[in-house]
Amino acid sequence: MKKLFCLLVSVLFGASSINAQLVKEELFSVPRNLIMGDGQFNFKIAVNSEEVIAFNSCNRPIVYFIRNGKVTDSLKLEYKGCIRNMEFDENDNLLIMDNEEKTIYRYSYRNFAMEKLPYNKPEDWFIMQNHWYKFFEIGSVPTFYNNREYLQDFYYTRFDYSYNLYLNYSNGYIYQYAYNFIRKVGNRKTYLALKKDDLWFSDRLSNKCKMLLIDLDRQVVVYYNRALILIYEDFKNERILEYSSPVPNSEPVQLDYATNKSQKKIWGISSYTTDKINFAAYSFVWN
């Protein structure tokens, strides 16, 4: 049964002015010791076009594939420790980036074949995901640079610059997340000068946010800001909803959310205990 996802804070400017809600659908529970193991609650997930969930915990060098609540397969990684990124490409191959940014693994979920691919520059991760990124000259997009002498202790990157991009599969438009704004890059071969409405500003945005859903006509975006908050933001009407993430018993956690190429739902973990992990999906419901 579908339930409204609980609010962390009050709606700015009044709840009656919001024209949509994120609605949560509880999916299933999986025994925690089956896919997580002992240690910190830290994981990555990805979802393919058939809604198969790939799940990896920092505690085990294994990716588990979950369909309708059942673990149907697993993939043992040669890389141990946390992975930095995990996504399915447009052909439902699973891409995995190691935390040191040295290697990208591409696993054919259907053919059970693994490849190791070089990771030489930040653009490589995106080029491998779909033909839109491959066609677009990502290097033409203005981006942000990393001063590694001043990076926070918990964050490391070996590159001097980074990208945080999102592709809208319905029209091929590329978006860039950065500090305090989202930039609609476009769907041509190179970056072009922007119009005023191609930039959406918010003080909640940063280059570490993960964009999940977007409605271009309504100018509505859902993103995860990695501070354990899922944010619904209506840029046209300047409205914000902030949704709490599950943090029981003050246990240290690092969460993740994912969408697939249909980009209609967000998959994540709605709650967990010492015994089980509860998965849910979230979607727009317009008033």
LOKE-208415 format. One record per residue (C-alpha): residue number from 1; residue in one letter; x, y, z. Coordinates in pm, 1 decimal, decimal comma. Example, Ala and Ser with C-alpha at 12.3 -4.5 7.8 and 13.67 -1.06 7.14 Angstrom:
// LOKE-208415
<k=1	r=A	c1=1230,0	c2=-450,0	c3=780,0> .
<k=2	r=S	c1=1367,0	c2=-106,0	c3=714,0> .
This chain:
// LOKE-208415
<k=1	r=M	c1=0,0	c2=0,0	c3=0,0> .
<k=2	r=K	c1=125,7	c2=346,0	c3=-89,9> .
<k=3	r=K	c1=203,2	c2=592,8	c3=185,6> .
<k=4	r=L	c1=323,0	c2=949,8	c3=189,5> .
<k=5	r=F	c1=691,5	c2=971,6	c3=273,0> .
<k=6	r=C	c1=725,0	c2=1145,6	c3=614,4> .
<k=7	r=L	c1=847,6	c2=1504,2	c3=615,5> .
<k=8	r=L	c1=1161,9	c2=1597,7	c3=800,4> .
<k=9	r=V	c1=1079,1	c2=1967,5	c3=818,5> .
<k=10	r=S	c1=779,7	c2=2185,3	c3=745,4> .
<k=11	r=V	c1=700,8	c2=2280,1	c3=388,9> .
<k=12	r=L	c1=822,9	c2=2626,4	c3=306,8> .
<k=13	r=F	c1=546,3	c2=2874,0	c3=213,0> .
<k=14	r=G	c1=271,9	c2=2631,1	c3=319,2> .
<k=15	r=A	c1=176,9	c2=2278,4	c3=219,1> .
<k=16	r=S	c1=-124,5	c2=2388,1	c3=15,5> .
<k=17	r=S	c1=100,2	c2=2553,2	c3=-243,8> .
<k=18	r=I	c1=285,0	c2=2232,9	c3=-335,3> .
<k=19	r=N	c1=140,1	c2=2078,6	c3=-652,0> .
<k=20	r=A	c1=291,5	c2=1732,2	c3=-607,7> .
<k=21	r=Q	c1=405,6	c2=1482,6	c3=-351,3> .
<k=22	r=L	c1=663,4	c2=1209,3	c3=-344,7> .
<k=23	r=V	c1=468,5	c2=897,0	c3=-264,1> .
<k=24	r=K	c1=635,7	c2=593,0	c3=-114,3> .
<k=25	r=E	c1=548,7	c2=236,5	c3=-208,1> .
<k=26	r=E	c1=688,8	c2=-24,3	c3=28,4> .
<k=27	r=L	c1=832,0	c2=-306,7	c3=-182,7> .
<k=28	r=F	c1=986,0	c2=-584,9	c3=26,3> .
<k=29	r=S	c1=1227,1	c2=-674,1	c3=305,7> .
<k=30	r=V	c1=1557,6	c2=-859,9	c3=276,9> .
<k=31	r=P	c1=1745,7	c2=-1014,4	c3=572,2> .
<k=32	r=R	c1=2024,6	c2=-774,0	c3=666,9> .
<k=33	r=N	c1=2288,8	c2=-1044,6	c3=718,8> .
<k=34	r=L	c1=2216,1	c2=-1180,0	c3=370,2> .
<k=35	r=I	c1=2332,4	c2=-870,3	c3=180,9> .
<k=36	r=M	c1=2499,6	c2=-639,4	c3=433,2> .
<k=37	r=G	c1=2711,3	c2=-825,4	c3=686,6> .
<k=38	r=D	c1=2866,6	c2=-666,7	c3=994,4> .
<k=39	r=G	c1=2988,8	c2=-310,6	c3=999,6> .
<k=40	r=Q	c1=2871,8	c2=36,4	c3=905,8> .
<k=41	r=F	c1=2545,6	c2=75,4	c3=713,4> .
<k=42	r=N	c1=2709,7	c2=200,9	c3=394,1> .
<k=43	r=F	c1=2593,7	c2=92,4	c3=49,9> .
<k=44	r=K	c1=2538,9	c2=170,9	c3=-318,2> .
<k=45	r=I	c1=2243,9	c2=65,6	c3=-531,2> .
<k=46	r=A	c1=2156,6	c2=72,5	c3=-901,2> .
<k=47	r=V	c1=1843,3	c2=-40,4	c3=-1086,3> .
<k=48	r=N	c1=1812,4	c2=-175,6	c3=-1440,1> .
<k=49	r=S	c1=1525,8	c2=-147,0	c3=-1689,5> .
<k=50	r=E	c1=1362,0	c2=-463,4	c3=-1549,6> .
<k=51	r=E	c1=1369,4	c2=-313,5	c3=-1197,9> .
<k=52	r=V	c1=1636,9	c2=-554,2	c3=-1078,3> .
<k=53	r=I	c1=1824,1	c2=-387,8	c3=-791,3> .
<k=54	r=A	c1=2203,4	c2=-418,1	c3=-767,6> .
<k=55	r=F	c1=2316,2	c2=-373,2	c3=-405,7> .
<k=56	r=N	c1=2668,7	c2=-350,1	c3=-265,6> .
<k=57	r=S	c1=2777,8	c2=-286,6	c3=92,4> .
<k=58	r=C	c1=3120,2	c2=-160,7	c3=196,7> .
<k=59	r=N	c1=3134,1	c2=-461,5	c3=429,5> .
<k=60	r=R	c1=3145,1	c2=-720,2	c3=150,1> .
<k=61	r=P	c1=3311,9	c2=-722,8	c3=-194,2> .
<k=62	r=I	c1=2993,6	c2=-863,8	c3=-345,9> .
<k=63	r=V	c1=2715,4	c2=-714,1	c3=-556,3> .
<k=64	r=Y	c1=2378,2	c2=-877,9	c3=-493,0> .
<k=65	r=F	c1=2102,7	c2=-873,4	c3=-754,0> .
<k=66	r=I	c1=1753,5	c2=-850,9	c3=-604,9> .
<k=67	r=R	c1=1433,3	c2=-912,6	c3=-799,6> .
<k=68	r=N	c1=1094,2	c2=-884,7	c3=-628,4> .
<k=69	r=G	c1=1252,5	c2=-928,4	c3=-287,1> .
<k=70	r=K	c1=1459,5	c2=-1235,4	c3=-376,0> .
<k=71	r=V	c1=1837,6	c2=-1240,7	c3=-413,5> .
<k=72	r=T	c1=1863,2	c2=-1408,9	c3=-753,1> .
<k=73	r=D	c1=2235,6	c2=-1374,2	c3=-821,1> .
<k=74	r=S	c1=2557,8	c2=-1222,4	c3=-692,1> .
<k=75	r=L	c1=2887,7	c2=-1096,6	c3=-829,7> .
<k=76	r=K	c1=3211,4	c2=-1124,5	c3=-632,9> .
<k=77	r=L	c1=3442,2	c2=-829,1	c3=-688,5> .
<k=78	r=E	c1=3819,8	c2=-842,6	c3=-693,7> .
<k=79	r=Y	c1=3810,4	c2=-493,9	c3=-544,9> .
<k=80	r=K	c1=3760,2	c2=-481,3	c3=-166,3> .
<k=81	r=G	c1=3624,2	c2=-187,0	c3=25,0> .
<k=82	r=C	c1=3368,8	c2=77,9	c3=-64,8> .
<k=83	r=I	c1=3290,8	c2=145,3	c3=-427,2> .
<k=84	r=R	c1=3255,3	c2=506,8	c3=-537,9> .
<k=85	r=N	c1=2983,5	c2=478,3	c3=-801,4> .
<k=86	r=M	c1=2754,5	c2=213,0	c3=-945,3> .
<k=87	r=E	c1=2510,8	c2=255,8	c3=-1235,4> .
<k=88	r=F	c1=2348,7	c2=47,7	c3=-1506,6> .
<k=89	r=D	c1=2424,6	c2=171,1	c3=-1857,2> .
<k=90	r=E	c1=2161,2	c2=206,0	c3=-2130,2> .
<k=91	r=N	c1=2210,1	c2=-162,6	c3=-2224,0> .
<k=92	r=D	c1=2166,5	c2=-284,4	c3=-1864,8> .
<k=93	r=N	c1=2535,8	c2=-354,9	c3=-1812,9> .
<k=94	r=L	c1=2641,4	c2=-274,6	c3=-1456,6> .
<k=95	r=L	c1=2920,1	c2=-15,9	c3=-1424,9> .
<k=96	r=I	c1=3121,6	c2=-9,1	c3=-1102,3> .
<k=97	r=M	c1=3388,3	c2=247,8	c3=-1014,1> .
<k=98	r=D	c1=3644,1	c2=162,9	c3=-747,7> .
<k=99	r=N	c1=3694,9	c2=416,2	c3=-470,8> .
<k=100	r=E	c1=4048,3	c2=503,6	c3=-587,4> .
<k=101	r=E	c1=3916,8	c2=599,6	c3=-933,9> .
<k=102	r=K	c1=4159,3	c2=370,1	c3=-1112,9> .
<k=103	r=T	c1=3929,1	c2=114,9	c3=-1275,5> .
<k=104	r=I	c1=3575,7	c2=87,1	c3=-1406,1> .
<k=105	r=Y	c1=3427,1	c2=-261,0	c3=-1411,3> .
<k=106	r=R	c1=3155,4	c2=-340,3	c3=-1665,9> .
<k=107	r=Y	c1=2947,9	c2=-647,6	c3=-1591,9> .
<k=108	r=S	c1=2700,5	c2=-794,9	c3=-1838,5> .
<k=109	r=Y	c1=2410,3	c2=-895,7	c3=-1616,9> .
<k=110	r=R	c1=2259,0	c2=-1109,9	c3=-1893,1> .
<k=111	r=N	c1=2579,3	c2=-1279,2	c3=-2014,5> .
<k=112	r=F	c1=2768,1	c2=-1298,6	c3=-1680,8> .
<k=113	r=A	c1=3078,1	c2=-1140,1	c3=-1836,9> .
<k=114	r=M	c1=3308,6	c2=-890,8	c3=-1663,5> .
<k=115	r=E	c1=3539,4	c2=-633,1	c3=-1824,7> .
<k=116	r=K	c1=3798,6	c2=-405,5	c3=-1666,5> .
<k=117	r=L	c1=3809,6	c2=-66,4	c3=-1834,4> .
<k=118	r=P	c1=4063,3	c2=213,4	c3=-1786,8> .
<k=119	r=Y	c1=3951,9	c2=524,3	c3=-1602,3> .
<k=120	r=N	c1=4177,2	c2=803,9	c3=-1724,1> .
<k=121	r=K	c1=3965,7	c2=1117,8	c3=-1687,6> .
<k=122	r=P	c1=3634,7	c2=1213,5	c3=-1519,9> .
<k=123	r=E	c1=3450,4	c2=1211,1	c3=-1854,1> .
<k=124	r=D	c1=3513,1	c2=835,8	c3=-1896,1> .
<k=125	r=W	c1=3254,6	c2=740,4	c3=-1634,6> .
<k=126	r=F	c1=2978,1	c2=922,1	c3=-1821,5> .
<k=127	r=I	c1=3084,0	c2=823,1	c3=-2173,7> .
<k=128	r=M	c1=3040,5	c2=456,6	c3=-2079,7> .
<k=129	r=Q	c1=2681,4	c2=505,7	c3=-1962,2> .
<k=130	r=N	c1=2498,7	c2=587,7	c3=-2286,0> .
<k=131	r=H	c1=2529,9	c2=711,8	c3=-2642,1> .
<k=132	r=W	c1=2419,6	c2=1065,8	c3=-2551,3> .
<k=133	r=Y	c1=2721,6	c2=1118,3	c3=-2326,7> .
<k=134	r=K	c1=2943,1	c2=950,2	c3=-2584,9> .
<k=135	r=F	c1=2819,9	c2=1186,3	c3=-2856,6> .
<k=136	r=F	c1=2838,4	c2=1500,4	c3=-2643,8> .
<k=137	r=E	c1=3174,6	c2=1670,3	c3=-2593,1> .
<k=138	r=I	c1=3164,0	c2=1671,0	c3=-2215,2> .
<k=139	r=G	c1=3495,1	c2=1856,3	c3=-2197,5> .
<k=140	r=S	c1=3321,3	c2=2163,6	c3=-2343,3> .
<k=141	r=V	c1=3107,0	c2=2203,2	c3=-2029,3> .
<k=142	r=P	c1=3243,9	c2=2454,4	c3=-1774,4> .
<k=143	r=T	c1=3309,8	c2=2263,3	c3=-1454,9> .
<k=144	r=F	c1=3458,6	c2=2295,6	c3=-1108,3> .
<k=145	r=Y	c1=3818,2	c2=2226,9	c3=-1007,7> .
<k=146	r=N	c1=3947,4	c2=2044,1	c3=-703,3> .
<k=147	r=N	c1=4220,7	c2=2186,0	c3=-483,3> .
<k=148	r=R	c1=4334,4	c2=1863,0	c3=-322,3> .
<k=149	r=E	c1=4530,3	c2=2049,4	c3=-54,1> .
<k=150	r=Y	c1=4200,5	c2=2176,4	c3=86,5> .
<k=151	r=L	c1=3975,4	c2=1876,1	c3=35,8> .
<k=152	r=Q	c1=3802,9	c2=1745,0	c3=345,5> .
<k=153	r=D	c1=3963,4	c2=1438,5	c3=501,1> .
<k=154	r=F	c1=3672,0	c2=1209,0	c3=417,1> .
<k=155	r=Y	c1=3671,4	c2=1305,3	c3=47,1> .
<k=156	r=Y	c1=3944,7	c2=1212,1	c3=-197,5> .
<k=157	r=T	c1=3977,2	c2=1240,3	c3=-573,5> .
<k=158	r=R	c1=4282,4	c2=1193,3	c3=-789,3> .
<k=159	r=F	c1=4151,0	c2=1430,4	c3=-1056,8> .
<k=160	r=D	c1=4198,0	c2=1806,7	c3=-1075,2> .
<k=161	r=Y	c1=3841,4	c2=1859,6	c3=-1194,2> .
<k=162	r=S	c1=3507,8	c2=1680,0	c3=-1164,8> .
<k=163	r=Y	c1=3165,9	c2=1654,2	c3=-1327,2> .
<k=164	r=N	c1=2829,0	c2=1584,5	c3=-1171,5> .
<k=165	r=L	c1=2597,7	c2=1519,4	c3=-1466,2> .
<k=166	r=Y	c1=2247,4	c2=1385,3	c3=-1518,0> .
<k=167	r=L	c1=2092,0	c2=1267,9	c3=-1843,9> .
<k=168	r=N	c1=1719,2	c2=1295,5	c3=-1910,6> .
<k=169	r=Y	c1=1661,3	c2=979,7	c3=-2116,4> .
<k=170	r=S	c1=1330,9	c2=1108,6	c3=-2257,4> .
<k=171	r=N	c1=1488,8	c2=1392,7	c3=-2455,9> .
<k=172	r=G	c1=1866,3	c2=1354,2	c3=-2429,8> .
<k=173	r=Y	c1=1912,6	c2=1673,4	c3=-2228,6> .
<k=174	r=I	c1=2216,6	c2=1680,8	c3=-2002,2> .
<k=175	r=Y	c1=2212,9	c2=1866,6	c3=-1671,1> .
<k=176	r=Q	c1=2503,3	c2=1966,0	c3=-1449,6> .
<k=177	r=Y	c1=2485,5	c2=1992,0	c3=-1070,9> .
<k=178	r=A	c1=2721,6	c2=2238,3	c3=-906,0> .
<k=179	r=Y	c1=2735,0	c2=2466,8	c3=-604,0> .
<k=180	r=N	c1=2400,9	c2=2649,7	c3=-573,7> .
<k=181	r=F	c1=2269,4	c2=2579,5	c3=-924,9> .
<k=182	r=I	c1=2156,9	c2=2325,8	c3=-1183,4> .
<k=183	r=R	c1=2262,1	c2=2401,3	c3=-1539,5> .
<k=184	r=K	c1=2069,0	c2=2262,7	c3=-1835,9> .
<k=185	r=V	c1=2360,3	c2=2187,8	c3=-2066,7> .
<k=186	r=G	c1=2150,9	c2=2080,0	c3=-2367,2> .
<k=187	r=N	c1=2146,1	c2=1790,6	c3=-2612,5> .
<k=188	r=R	c1=2366,8	c2=1914,9	c3=-2894,2> .
<k=189	r=K	c1=2723,6	c2=1803,7	c3=-2952,0> .
<k=190	r=T	c1=2891,4	c2=2081,8	c3=-2755,4> .
<k=191	r=Y	c1=2805,1	c2=2320,2	c3=-2475,5> .
<k=192	r=L	c1=2634,7	c2=2638,1	c3=-2598,8> .
<k=193	r=A	c1=2559,3	c2=2971,5	c3=-2435,3> .
<k=194	r=L	c1=2271,7	c2=2944,4	c3=-2189,7> .
<k=195	r=K	c1=1943,2	c2=3126,3	c3=-2168,2> .
<k=196	r=K	c1=1830,6	c2=3267,8	c3=-1835,4> .
<k=197	r=D	c1=1585,6	c2=2983,2	c3=-1769,4> .
<k=198	r=D	c1=1857,9	c2=2721,4	c3=-1829,1> .
<k=199	r=L	c1=1996,2	c2=2791,0	c3=-1480,8> .
<k=200	r=W	c1=1804,1	c2=2694,9	c3=-1166,1> .
<k=201	r=F	c1=1941,7	c2=2830,0	c3=-838,0> .
<k=202	r=S	c1=1917,9	c2=2684,3	c3=-487,7> .
<k=203	r=D	c1=2132,2	c2=2715,9	c3=-175,9> .
<k=204	r=R	c1=2074,5	c2=2343,9	c3=-106,1> .
<k=205	r=L	c1=2262,4	c2=2231,6	c3=-415,6> .
<k=206	r=S	c1=2624,6	c2=2123,3	c3=-428,1> .
<k=207	r=N	c1=2848,7	c2=1923,6	c3=-658,3> .
<k=208	r=K	c1=2797,9	c2=1621,5	c3=-428,9> .
<k=209	r=C	c1=2420,4	c2=1606,9	c3=-482,7> .
<k=210	r=K	c1=2273,6	c2=1314,1	c3=-673,4> .
<k=211	r=M	c1=1997,6	c2=1408,2	c3=-915,8> .
<k=212	r=L	c1=1721,1	c2=1147,2	c3=-935,5> .
<k=213	r=L	c1=1404,4	c2=1277,0	c3=-1106,2> .
<k=214	r=I	c1=1327,6	c2=1586,0	c3=-1311,3> .
<k=215	r=D	c1=1014,1	c2=1731,0	c3=-1469,5> .
<k=216	r=L	c1=1136,5	c2=1991,3	c3=-1716,9> .
<k=217	r=D	c1=797,3	c2=2146,0	c3=-1794,1> .
<k=218	r=R	c1=709,8	c2=2192,0	c3=-1426,9> .
<k=219	r=Q	c1=1073,1	c2=2271,0	c3=-1332,5> .
<k=220	r=V	c1=1060,8	c2=2020,5	c3=-1049,1> .
<k=221	r=V	c1=1361,2	c2=1817,7	c3=-935,4> .
<k=222	r=V	c1=1419,6	c2=1549,3	c3=-673,4> .
<k=223	r=Y	c1=1776,7	c2=1503,5	c3=-554,2> .
<k=224	r=Y	c1=1969,9	c2=1353,0	c3=-265,4> .
<k=225	r=N	c1=2205,3	c2=1596,4	c3=-94,2> .
<k=226	r=R	c1=2411,1	c2=1328,0	c3=85,9> .
<k=227	r=A	c1=2328,1	c2=1484,0	c3=422,8> .
<k=228	r=L	c1=2064,8	c2=1211,7	c3=464,3> .
<k=229	r=I	c1=1795,5	c2=1431,0	c3=309,7> .
<k=230	r=L	c1=1593,2	c2=1366,8	c3=-5,4> .
<k=231	r=I	c1=1484,1	c2=1702,8	c3=-146,7> .
<k=232	r=Y	c1=1188,4	c2=1787,3	c3=-371,1> .
<k=233	r=E	c1=1237,5	c2=2134,4	c3=-519,2> .
<k=234	r=D	c1=993,4	c2=2329,9	c3=-736,7> .
<k=235	r=F	c1=1204,2	c2=2599,5	c3=-903,9> .
<k=236	r=K	c1=913,5	c2=2760,9	c3=-1087,6> .
<k=237	r=N	c1=712,1	c2=2826,9	c3=-771,9> .
<k=238	r=E	c1=1006,6	c2=2840,6	c3=-528,3> .
<k=239	r=R	c1=876,4	c2=2557,1	c3=-310,8> .
<k=240	r=I	c1=1073,7	c2=2293,6	c3=-122,3> .
<k=241	r=L	c1=994,3	c2=1967,9	c3=52,5> .
<k=242	r=E	c1=1262,3	c2=1790,0	c3=253,8> .
<k=243	r=Y	c1=1219,0	c2=1421,6	c3=330,6> .
<k=244	r=S	c1=1394,4	c2=1240,0	c3=610,9> .
<k=245	r=S	c1=1611,5	c2=936,3	c3=548,4> .
<k=246	r=P	c1=1615,4	c2=634,3	c3=781,9> .
<k=247	r=V	c1=1868,2	c2=675,1	c3=1065,3> .
<k=248	r=P	c1=1759,0	c2=449,8	c3=1354,5> .
<k=249	r=N	c1=1948,0	c2=439,3	c3=1683,9> .
<k=250	r=S	c1=2199,0	c2=702,6	c3=1568,1> .
<k=251	r=E	c1=2385,0	c2=432,4	c3=1374,3> .
<k=252	r=P	c1=2649,3	c2=577,5	c3=1135,6> .
<k=253	r=V	c1=2513,3	c2=544,3	c3=783,5> .
<k=254	r=Q	c1=2585,8	c2=639,4	c3=424,2> .
<k=255	r=L	c1=2280,2	c2=597,8	c3=205,3> .
<k=256	r=D	c1=2214,4	c2=588,8	c3=-166,6> .
<k=257	r=Y	c1=1916,0	c2=621,7	c3=-399,3> .
<k=258	r=A	c1=1881,7	c2=522,7	c3=-764,1> .
<k=259	r=T	c1=1657,0	c2=549,0	c3=-1066,0> .
<k=260	r=N	c1=1661,8	c2=348,9	c3=-1388,8> .
<k=261	r=K	c1=1649,7	c2=474,6	c3=-1745,6> .
<k=262	r=S	c1=1269,5	c2=507,0	c3=-1743,2> .
<k=263	r=Q	c1=1322,7	c2=773,9	c3=-1473,8> .
<k=264	r=K	c1=974,4	c2=733,9	c3=-1328,0> .
<k=265	r=K	c1=1067,2	c2=608,8	c3=-980,6> .
<k=266	r=I	c1=1335,9	c2=637,1	c3=-715,8> .
<k=267	r=W	c1=1448,9	c2=321,9	c3=-536,1> .
<k=268	r=G	c1=1597,4	c2=329,2	c3=-189,5> .
<k=269	r=I	c1=1581,7	c2=194,1	c3=163,3> .
<k=270	r=S	c1=1287,0	c2=319,8	c3=365,6> .
<k=271	r=S	c1=1393,4	c2=172,0	c3=700,6> .
<k=272	r=Y	c1=1607,4	c2=-99,9	c3=853,7> .
<k=273	r=T	c1=1670,2	c2=-285,5	c3=1176,4> .
<k=274	r=T	c1=1943,4	c2=-515,8	c3=1300,7> .
<k=275	r=D	c1=1760,3	c2=-799,8	c3=1125,2> .
<k=276	r=K	c1=1618,2	c2=-669,1	c3=798,8> .
<k=277	r=I	c1=1639,4	c2=-400,8	c3=531,8> .
<k=278	r=N	c1=1318,0	c2=-258,0	c3=386,1> .
<k=279	r=F	c1=1320,5	c2=-142,1	c3=24,4> .
<k=280	r=A	c1=1078,6	c2=112,3	c3=-122,1> .
<k=281	r=A	c1=1011,9	c2=306,7	c3=-441,5> .
<k=282	r=Y	c1=916,6	c2=674,3	c3=-461,6> .
<k=283	r=S	c1=733,3	c2=851,9	c3=-743,2> .
<k=284	r=F	c1=559,9	c2=1180,9	c3=-826,1> .
<k=285	r=V	c1=186,3	c2=1211,6	c3=-769,4> .
<k=286	r=W	c1=54,8	c2=1539,3	c3=-910,3> .
<k=287	r=N	c1=-240,5	c2=1716,6	c3=-752,0> .
